[in-house]
Amino acid sequence: MTSSPASGRDLPWSHRQSYPIRMTLSLLAGAAVGVIGTLAHRLGASHNMPYGLVVALLIIVLSAWCARSRAGALGLGVHVAASSMVAWGLAVAPRGSGALTPVGFGDPSTIPFWSEHVGLVWLYGMIVVQVVMLFLPRRMFLITVDDDAEPAATHRDRQSADIPAAGKHRKGGADA
């Protein structure tokens, strides 16, 4: 089984765009996951089961992978900057009576650990995860196509018509 780098129509739509558009998409994706992660990271923290933090960091990892795959290390840098600025901006922006990223509220004996610390883990964790991805090998971010695979339509047509596999036809056209 061999694979080669994808090109042309084999690449996702966002990867086929010009470089400035790919960078803009990385910027917008970073901002979007910054907002989504900030809203989701506190889920379960009050019960000491921070599943929202896990989901938020997973979303960051997936989006950062796409940014690096789409626009290289610079695209990932733009993604890190956008997601961090949005998340930290939401954390420190003055609001009416609530905080989207509360950090430390007092007596640790009455407040669950994750409820008090999940905000800091989110704000620093999202940066650490993306910086780690910056140092991973480039080959982990390549989209490849399996050279041995055949198109699905060909496989389906062959099964329905009981046609022998490609390259298995005998010369002369007789099936004797």
Stockholm file with secondary structure:
# STOCKHOLM 1.0

chainA/1-176         MTSSPASGRDLPWSHRQSYPIRMTLSLLAGAAVGVIGTLAHRLGASHNMPYGLVVALLIIVLSAWCARSRAGALGLGVHVAASSMVAWGLAVAPRGSGALTPVGFGDPSTIPFWSEHVGLVWLYGMIVVQVVMLFLPRRMFLITVDDDAEPAATHRDRQSADIPAAGKHRKGGADA
#=GR chainA/1-176 SS CCEEECCGGGSCGGGSSCHHHHHHHHHHHHHHHHHHHHHHTTTTGGGTCCHHHHHHHHHHHHHHHHHHHHHHHHHHHHHHHHHHHHHHHHHHSCCSSCCSSCCCCSCTTTSCHHHHHHHHHHHHHHHHHHHHHHTSCGGGGCCEEETTCCCHHHHHHHHHHTCCCTTCCCTTSCCC
#=GC SS_cons         CCEEECCGGGSCGGGSSCHHHHHHHHHHHHHHHHHHHHHHTTTTGGGTCCHHHHHHHHHHHHHHHHHHHHHHHHHHHHHHHHHHHHHHHHHHSCCSSCCSSCCCCSCTTTSCHHHHHHHHHHHHHHHHHHHHHHTSCGGGGCCEEETTCCCHHHHHHHHHHTCCCTTCCCTTSCCC
//
